[in-house]
């Protein structure tokens, strides 16, 4: 339920208007970031497609992008890995991301 501005004190009215302006600004920024993120994802997909189109293994066969994935390490090195291996690595790392159980309080 929205409060009418006529029943709000002048100080609260100013704060309410400022909050609405801030909300509108943040919504605009979010929309802008969402558009940029979408564009970057599309560009990354295009670059990955181009990379797979140019790379081939030691026997001269091209890497199948449905079977392989590009992996970049923190130090900037890039690897082509089997999607099965990258899923297994992600599954292996997942238990480490779980929250640790808090010890029970003793009364």
DSSP file (Angstrom, degrees, kcal/mol; ACC not computed):
  #  RESIDUE AA STRUCTURE BP1 BP2  ACC     N-H-->O    O-->H-N    N-H-->O    O-->H-N    TCO  KAPPA ALPHA  PHI   PSI    X-CA   Y-CA   Z-CA
    1    1 A X              0   0    0      0, 0.0     2,-0.4     0, 0.0     0, 0.0   0.000 360.0 360.0 360.0 128.3    0.0    0.0    0.0
    2    2 A X        -     0   0    0      1,-0.0     2,-0.4     0, 0.0     0, 0.0  -0.716 360.0-131.1 -93.0 135.6    1.5    3.3   -1.1
    3    3 A X        -     0   0    0     -2,-0.4     2,-0.1     1,-0.1     5,-0.1  -0.688  24.6-118.4 -84.5 132.0    1.3    6.3    1.3
    4    4 A X    >   -     0   0    0     -2,-0.4     3,-1.1     1,-0.1     4,-0.2  -0.447  15.9-130.5 -67.5 142.4    0.0    9.5   -0.3
    5    5 A X  G >  S+     0   0    0      1,-0.2     3,-1.0     2,-0.2    -1,-0.1   0.728 101.5  68.9 -67.6 -21.3    2.5   12.3   -0.2
    6    6 A X  G 3  S+     0   0    0      1,-0.2    -1,-0.2     7,-0.0     4,-0.1   0.751  99.7  47.6 -71.4 -22.4   -0.1   14.7    1.3
    7    7 A X  G <  S+     0   0    0     -3,-1.1     2,-0.3     2,-0.1    -1,-0.2   0.386  96.2  90.1 -98.0   4.4   -0.2   12.9    4.7
    8    8 A X  S <  S-     0   0    0     -3,-1.0     5,-0.0    -4,-0.2    -3,-0.0  -0.786  84.7-106.2-103.3 143.4    3.6   12.7    5.1
    9    9 A X     >  -     0   0    0     -2,-0.3     4,-2.6     1,-0.1     5,-0.2  -0.245  34.0-109.6 -62.5 155.5    5.7   15.3    6.8
   10   10 A X  H  > S+     0   0    0      1,-0.2     4,-2.1     2,-0.2     5,-0.2   0.868 118.8  51.2 -56.0 -39.2    7.8   17.5    4.5
   11   11 A X  H  > S+     0   0    0      1,-0.2     4,-2.0     2,-0.2    -1,-0.2   0.924 112.7  44.9 -66.3 -43.7   11.1   15.9    5.7
   12   12 A X  H  > S+     0   0    0      1,-0.2     4,-2.8     2,-0.2    -2,-0.2   0.853 109.2  57.4 -67.5 -34.0    9.7   12.4    5.0
   13   13 A X  H  X S+     0   0    0     -4,-2.6     4,-2.4     2,-0.2    -2,-0.2   0.919 107.7  47.1 -61.3 -44.0    8.4   13.6    1.7
   14   14 A X  H  X S+     0   0    0     -4,-2.1     4,-2.5     2,-0.2    -2,-0.2   0.921 113.2  48.5 -63.6 -44.1   11.9   14.7    0.6
   15   15 A X  H  X S+     0   0    0     -4,-2.0     4,-2.5     1,-0.2    -2,-0.2   0.901 111.0  50.8 -63.3 -40.2   13.4   11.4    1.8
   16   16 A X  H  X S+     0   0    0     -4,-2.8     4,-2.2     2,-0.2    -2,-0.2   0.919 111.1  47.7 -63.7 -44.1   10.7    9.4    0.0
   17   17 A X  H  X S+     0   0    0     -4,-2.4     4,-2.3     2,-0.2    -2,-0.2   0.899 111.7  50.7 -63.6 -40.5   11.3   11.3   -3.3
   18   18 A X  H  X S+     0   0    0     -4,-2.5     4,-2.5     1,-0.2    -2,-0.2   0.906 110.1  50.0 -63.8 -41.2   15.1   10.8   -2.9
   19   19 A X  H  X S+     0   0    0     -4,-2.5     4,-2.6     2,-0.2    -2,-0.2   0.895 110.0  50.2 -64.4 -39.5   14.6    7.1   -2.4
   20   20 A X  H  X S+     0   0    0     -4,-2.2     4,-2.5     2,-0.2    -1,-0.2   0.905 111.1  48.8 -64.8 -40.5   12.4    6.9   -5.4
   21   21 A X  H  X S+     0   0    0     -4,-2.3     4,-2.4     2,-0.2    -2,-0.2   0.914 112.0  48.9 -64.3 -41.9   15.0    8.7   -7.5
   22   22 A X  H  X S+     0   0    0     -4,-2.5     4,-2.6     2,-0.2    -2,-0.2   0.907 110.8  50.7 -63.6 -42.0   17.7    6.4   -6.2
   23   23 A X  H  X S+     0   0    0     -4,-2.6     4,-2.6     2,-0.2    -2,-0.2   0.930 110.9  48.3 -60.5 -46.2   15.6    3.4   -7.0
   24   24 A X  H  X S+     0   0    0     -4,-2.5     4,-2.1     1,-0.2    -2,-0.2   0.898 111.8  50.0 -62.3 -40.2   15.0    4.6  -10.5
   25   25 A X  H  X S+     0   0    0     -4,-2.4     4,-2.4     2,-0.2    -1,-0.2   0.924 112.1  47.3 -63.3 -45.0   18.8    5.3  -10.9
   26   26 A X  H  X S+     0   0    0     -4,-2.6     4,-2.6     2,-0.2    -2,-0.2   0.879 110.5  51.9 -66.3 -38.5   19.6    1.8   -9.7
   27   27 A X  H  X S+     0   0    0     -4,-2.6     4,-2.3     2,-0.2    -1,-0.2   0.895 110.6  48.9 -63.8 -39.5   17.0    0.1  -12.0
   28   28 A X  H  X S+     0   0    0     -4,-2.1     4,-2.4     2,-0.2    -2,-0.2   0.923 111.9  48.5 -64.5 -44.9   18.5    2.0  -14.9
   29   29 A X  H  X S+     0   0    0     -4,-2.4     4,-2.7     2,-0.2    -2,-0.2   0.907 111.2  50.6 -62.1 -42.0   22.0    0.9  -13.9
   30   30 A X  H  X S+     0   0    0     -4,-2.6     4,-2.7     2,-0.2    -1,-0.2   0.921 110.5  49.0 -62.2 -44.2   20.8   -2.7  -13.6
   31   31 A X  H  X S+     0   0    0     -4,-2.3     4,-2.1     2,-0.2    -1,-0.2   0.915 112.1  48.6 -61.1 -43.5   19.2   -2.6  -17.0
   32   32 A X  H  X S+     0   0    0     -4,-2.4     4,-2.2     2,-0.2    -2,-0.2   0.916 112.5  47.8 -63.1 -44.4   22.4   -1.2  -18.5
   33   33 A X  H  X S+     0   0    0     -4,-2.7     4,-2.7     1,-0.2    -2,-0.2   0.882 109.5  53.6 -65.2 -38.6   24.5   -3.8  -16.8
   34   34 A X  H  X S+     0   0    0     -4,-2.7     4,-2.3     2,-0.2    -1,-0.2   0.910 109.7  48.0 -62.1 -42.0   22.2   -6.6  -18.0
   35   35 A X  H  X S+     0   0    0     -4,-2.1     4,-2.3     2,-0.2    -2,-0.2   0.914 113.2  47.4 -64.4 -43.1   22.5   -5.4  -21.6
   36   36 A X  H  X S+     0   0    0     -4,-2.2     4,-2.5     2,-0.2    -2,-0.2   0.899 111.3  51.3 -65.7 -40.0   26.3   -5.2  -21.3
   37   37 A X  H  X S+     0   0    0     -4,-2.7     4,-2.5     2,-0.2    -2,-0.2   0.918 110.1  49.3 -62.5 -44.1   26.4   -8.7  -19.8
   38   38 A X  H  X S+     0   0    0     -4,-2.3     4,-2.2     2,-0.2    -2,-0.2   0.919 111.8  48.7 -61.3 -44.2   24.3  -10.1  -22.6
   39   39 A X  H  X S+     0   0    0     -4,-2.3     4,-2.4     1,-0.2    -2,-0.2   0.905 111.8  49.2 -63.6 -41.6   26.5   -8.5  -25.2
   40   40 A X  H  X S+     0   0    0     -4,-2.5     4,-2.8     2,-0.2    -2,-0.2   0.890 109.8  51.3 -65.9 -39.0   29.6   -9.8  -23.5
   41   41 A X  H  X S+     0   0    0     -4,-2.5     4,-2.4     2,-0.2    -1,-0.2   0.900 110.9  48.8 -64.0 -40.0   28.2  -13.4  -23.3
   42   42 A X  H  X S+     0   0    0     -4,-2.2     4,-2.2     2,-0.2    -2,-0.2   0.919 112.4  47.8 -64.8 -42.7   27.4  -13.2  -27.0
   43   43 A X  H  X S+     0   0    0     -4,-2.4     4,-2.7     2,-0.2    -2,-0.2   0.915 111.1  50.9 -64.5 -42.7   30.9  -12.0  -27.8
   44   44 A X  H  X S+     0   0    0     -4,-2.8     4,-2.6     1,-0.2    -1,-0.2   0.911 109.8  50.7 -60.6 -42.9   32.4  -14.7  -25.7
   45   45 A X  H  X S+     0   0    0     -4,-2.4     4,-2.3     2,-0.2    -1,-0.2   0.904 111.0  48.5 -61.0 -42.0   30.3  -17.3  -27.4
   46   46 A X  H  X S+     0   0    0     -4,-2.2     4,-2.5     2,-0.2    -2,-0.2   0.909 111.9  48.9 -64.8 -42.5   31.4  -16.0  -30.8
   47   47 A X  H  X S+     0   0    0     -4,-2.7     4,-2.5     2,-0.2    -2,-0.2   0.901 111.1  49.7 -64.8 -40.4   35.1  -16.0  -29.8
   48   48 A X  H  X S+     0   0    0     -4,-2.6     4,-2.4     2,-0.2    -2,-0.2   0.910 110.6  50.2 -64.6 -41.7   34.8  -19.6  -28.4
   49   49 A X  H  X S+     0   0    0     -4,-2.3     4,-1.8     1,-0.2    -2,-0.2   0.929 112.2  47.4 -60.7 -45.7   33.2  -20.7  -31.7
   50   50 A X  H  X S+     0   0    0     -4,-2.5     4,-1.3     2,-0.2    -2,-0.2   0.896 110.1  53.3 -63.0 -40.8   36.0  -19.1  -33.7
   51   51 A X  H >X S+     0   0    0     -4,-2.5     4,-2.0     1,-0.2     3,-0.5   0.932 110.3  46.1 -60.5 -47.0   38.6  -20.7  -31.4
   52   52 A X  H 3< S+     0   0    0     -4,-2.4    11,-0.4     1,-0.2    -1,-0.2   0.814 108.3  57.6 -67.2 -29.3   37.2  -24.1  -32.0
   53   53 A X  H 3< S+     0   0    0     -4,-1.8    -1,-0.2    -5,-0.2    -2,-0.2   0.798 114.7  37.3 -69.0 -28.0   37.0  -23.5  -35.7
   54   54 A X  H << S+     0   0    0     -4,-1.3    -2,-0.2    -3,-0.5     2,-0.2   0.733 102.1  81.5 -96.7 -25.9   40.7  -22.8  -35.8
   55   55 A X     <  +     0   0    0     -4,-2.0     8,-0.8    -5,-0.2     2,-0.3  -0.530  50.2 175.0 -87.1 148.4   42.1  -25.3  -33.4
   56   56 A X  B     -A   62   0A   0      6,-0.2     6,-0.3    -2,-0.2     5,-0.1  -0.980  27.3-113.2-145.0 158.0   42.8  -28.9  -34.1
   57   57 A X    >   -     0   0    0      4,-3.2     3,-1.8    -2,-0.3     6,-0.0  -0.085  47.7 -81.8 -82.2-174.6   44.4  -31.8  -32.1
   58   58 A X  T 3  S+     0   0    0      1,-0.3    -1,-0.1     2,-0.1    -2,-0.0   0.694 129.4  53.0 -66.1 -18.7   47.7  -33.5  -32.8
   59   59 A X  T 3  S-     0   0    0      2,-0.1    -1,-0.3     3,-0.0     3,-0.1   0.413 121.0-105.0 -94.9   2.1   46.1  -35.8  -35.5
   60   60 A X  S <  S+     0   0    0     -3,-1.8     2,-0.2     1,-0.3    -2,-0.1   0.424  76.6 134.5  93.4  -1.5   44.6  -32.8  -37.3
   61   61 A X        -     0   0    0      1,-0.1    -4,-3.2    -5,-0.1    -1,-0.3  -0.571  56.5-117.3 -82.4 145.2   41.0  -33.3  -36.2
   62   62 A X  B     -A   56   0A   0     -6,-0.3     2,-0.3    -2,-0.2    -6,-0.2  -0.495  31.0-106.2 -77.3 150.0   39.1  -30.2  -35.0
   63   63 A X        -     0   0    0     -8,-0.8     2,-0.7   -11,-0.4    -8,-0.1  -0.599  29.3-127.4 -75.6 134.6   37.8  -30.1  -31.5
   64   64 A X    >>  -     0   0    0     -2,-0.3     4,-1.9     1,-0.1     3,-1.9  -0.750  10.6-150.5 -84.4 115.4   34.1  -30.7  -31.2
   65   65 A X  T 34 S+     0   0    0     -2,-0.7    -1,-0.1     1,-0.3     5,-0.1   0.678  96.1  59.9 -64.0 -15.2   32.7  -27.7  -29.1
   66   66 A X  T 34 S+     0   0    0      1,-0.1    -1,-0.3     3,-0.0     3,-0.1   0.702 114.9  34.5 -81.8 -17.9   29.9  -30.0  -27.8
   67   67 A X  T <4 S+     0   0    0     -3,-1.9    16,-3.0    16,-0.1    17,-0.4   0.618 119.3  50.0-106.4 -18.2   32.6  -32.3  -26.3
   68   68 A X  E  <  -B   82   0B   0     -4,-1.9     2,-0.3    14,-0.3    14,-0.2  -0.854  60.2-163.0-126.0 158.9   35.2  -29.8  -25.3
   69   69 A X  E     -B   81   0B   0     12,-3.0    12,-2.8    -2,-0.3     2,-0.5  -0.946  24.1-115.5-136.7 154.7   35.2  -26.5  -23.3
   70   70 A X  E     -B   80   0B   0     -2,-0.3     2,-0.4    10,-0.2    10,-0.2  -0.801  31.4-170.7 -92.5 132.0   37.7  -23.6  -23.0
   71   71 A X  E     -B   79   0B   0      8,-3.1     8,-3.1    -2,-0.5     2,-0.5  -0.989   6.1-164.9-126.6 126.3   39.1  -23.2  -19.5
   72   72 A X  E     -B   78   0B   0     -2,-0.4     6,-0.2     6,-0.2     2,-0.1  -0.945  13.6-143.8-112.5 130.4   41.1  -20.2  -18.4
   73   73 A X    >   -     0   0    0      4,-2.7     3,-2.0    -2,-0.5    -2,-0.0  -0.351  30.7-100.8 -85.4 169.3   43.1  -20.4  -15.2
   74   74 A X  T 3  S+     0   0    0      1,-0.3    -1,-0.1     2,-0.1    -2,-0.0   0.796 122.6  56.6 -60.1 -29.2   43.7  -17.5  -12.7
   75   75 A X  T 3  S-     0   0    0      2,-0.1    -1,-0.3     1,-0.0    -3,-0.0   0.401 123.0-103.1 -87.3   5.0   47.2  -16.9  -14.2
   76   76 A X  S <  S+     0   0    0     -3,-2.0    -2,-0.1     1,-0.3     2,-0.1   0.338  73.0 140.9  97.4  -7.0   45.7  -16.4  -17.7
   77   77 A X        -     0   0    0     -5,-0.1    -4,-2.7     1,-0.0     2,-0.4  -0.428  40.2-145.0 -70.5 146.7   46.6  -19.8  -19.3
   78   78 A X  E     -B   72   0B   0     -6,-0.2     2,-0.3    -2,-0.1    -6,-0.2  -0.940  18.1-178.5-118.4 134.9   44.0  -21.3  -21.6
   79   79 A X  E     -B   71   0B   0     -8,-3.1    -8,-3.1    -2,-0.4     2,-0.6  -0.941  26.1-135.7-129.6 150.7   43.2  -25.0  -21.9
   80   80 A X  E     +B   70   0B   0     -2,-0.3     2,-0.3   -10,-0.2   -10,-0.2  -0.948  37.2 178.4-101.9 120.4   40.8  -27.1  -24.0
   81   81 A X  E     -B   69   0B   0    -12,-2.8   -12,-3.0    -2,-0.6     2,-0.1  -0.892  35.3 -97.9-125.8 153.4   39.3  -29.7  -21.7
   82   82 A X  E  >  -B   68   0B   0     -2,-0.3     4,-2.5   -14,-0.2   -14,-0.3  -0.431  29.6-130.2 -63.3 138.1   36.7  -32.4  -22.1
   83   83 A X  H  > S+     0   0    0    -16,-3.0     4,-2.3     1,-0.2     5,-0.2   0.859 111.3  55.9 -60.7 -33.4   33.3  -31.2  -20.9
   84   84 A X  H  > S+     0   0    0    -17,-0.4     4,-2.2     2,-0.2    -1,-0.2   0.913 109.0  46.4 -62.9 -42.2   33.1  -34.4  -18.9
   85   85 A X  H  > S+     0   0    0      2,-0.2     4,-2.4     1,-0.2    -2,-0.2   0.891 112.3  49.3 -68.4 -39.4   36.4  -33.5  -17.1
   86   86 A X  H  X S+     0   0    0     -4,-2.5     4,-2.0     2,-0.2    -1,-0.2   0.869 112.4  48.3 -69.9 -34.1   35.2  -29.9  -16.5
   87   87 A X  H  X S+     0   0    0     -4,-2.3     4,-2.6    -5,-0.2    -2,-0.2   0.898 112.0  49.7 -68.6 -39.7   31.9  -31.2  -15.1
   88   88 A X  H  X S+     0   0    0     -4,-2.2     4,-2.3     2,-0.2    -2,-0.2   0.902 110.9  49.3 -65.2 -40.3   33.8  -33.6  -12.9
   89   89 A X  H  X S+     0   0    0     -4,-2.4     4,-2.0     2,-0.2    -1,-0.2   0.905 112.0  48.4 -65.3 -40.4   36.1  -30.9  -11.7
   90   90 A X  H  X S+     0   0    0     -4,-2.0     4,-1.5     2,-0.2    -2,-0.2   0.907 112.3  48.6 -65.5 -40.9   33.1  -28.6  -10.9
   91   91 A X  H  X S+     0   0    0     -4,-2.6     4,-0.7     1,-0.2    -2,-0.2   0.872 110.5  52.1 -66.1 -36.1   31.4  -31.5   -9.0
   92   92 A X  H  < S+     0   0    0     -4,-2.3     4,-0.3     1,-0.2     3,-0.3   0.878 112.1  45.3 -67.1 -37.4   34.6  -32.2   -7.1
   93   93 A X  H >X S+     0   0    0     -4,-2.0     3,-0.9     1,-0.2     4,-0.6   0.732  95.5  79.8 -77.3 -22.3   34.9  -28.5   -6.1
   94   94 A X  H >X S+     0   0    0     -4,-1.5     3,-1.6     1,-0.3     4,-0.6   0.873  84.9  56.5 -57.4 -44.2   31.2  -28.2   -5.1
   95   95 A X  H >< S+     0   0    0     -4,-0.7     3,-0.9    -3,-0.3    -1,-0.3   0.836 101.9  59.0 -60.3 -28.4   31.5  -29.9   -1.7
   96   96 A X  H <4 S+     0   0    0     -3,-0.9    -1,-0.3    -4,-0.3    -2,-0.2   0.717 100.4  57.0 -69.9 -19.4   34.1  -27.3   -0.7
   97   97 A X  H << S+     0   0    0     -3,-1.6    -1,-0.2    -4,-0.6    -2,-0.2   0.578  82.6 108.7 -88.8  -9.9   31.5  -24.6   -1.3
   98   98 A X  S << S-     0   0    0     -3,-0.9     2,-0.2    -4,-0.6     3,-0.0  -0.296  80.4-100.3 -65.5 151.1   29.0  -25.9    1.1
   99   99 A X        -     0   0    0      1,-0.1     2,-0.3     3,-0.0    -1,-0.1  -0.459  36.4-115.3 -70.9 142.6   28.5  -24.0    4.3
  100  100 A X        -     0   0    0     -2,-0.2     2,-0.2     1,-0.1    -1,-0.1  -0.582  34.0-107.1 -77.4 141.0   30.2  -25.4    7.3
  101  101 A X        -     0   0    0     -2,-0.3     2,-0.2     1,-0.1    -1,-0.1  -0.495  33.2-124.3 -70.2 132.0   27.9  -26.6   10.0
  102  102 A X        -     0   0    0     -2,-0.2    -1,-0.1     1,-0.1     3,-0.1  -0.538  29.6-106.6 -75.9 140.8   27.8  -24.3   12.9
  103  103 A X        -     0   0    0     -2,-0.2     2,-0.1     1,-0.1    -1,-0.1  -0.371  40.4-101.2 -65.7 146.9   28.6  -26.0   16.3
  104  104 A X        -     0   0    0      1,-0.1     2,-0.2    -3,-0.1    -1,-0.1  -0.410  38.4-111.0 -67.4 142.4   25.7  -26.5   18.6
  105  105 A X        -     0   0    0     -2,-0.1     2,-0.5    -3,-0.1    -1,-0.1  -0.528  25.7-139.6 -73.6 139.6   25.4  -23.9   21.4
  106  106 A X              0   0    0     -2,-0.2    -1,-0.0     1,-0.1    -3,-0.0  -0.883 360.0 360.0-101.0 128.7   26.0  -25.3   24.8
  107  107 A X              0   0    0     -2,-0.5    -1,-0.1     0, 0.0    -2,-0.0   0.453 360.0 360.0 -88.9 360.0   23.7  -24.0   27.5
